[in-house]
Amino acid sequence: MAIIVNLDVMMAKRKISLNELSEKVDLTLSNLSILKTGKAKAIRFSTLEAICKALDCQPGDILEYDKK
């Protein structure tokens, strides 16, 4: 069982770079990179909200539950 982070997919769909998203959500590149690669252990709702606002998407577009 795992939570899959599809941040890279949404960023590609919206044609936004890691640097640009980092500036929009006021998050360091390293923290955003950890989230993007799926290595994050947690995410704050305020951060998720900022990302969704910047990418014009829903939390379910970024996070996915895998039953395997």
Number of C-alpha atoms within 10 A of each C-alpha: 7 9 12 15 20 18 23 18 13 17 18 10 10 13 10 15 11 18 13 12 19 19 12 14 19 13 16 13 15 11 12 21 18 12 18 19 13 17 12 13 8 8 9 8 10 10 14 16 16 17 24 19 14 18 21 12 14 13 15 11 15 20 15 13 11 9 7 5
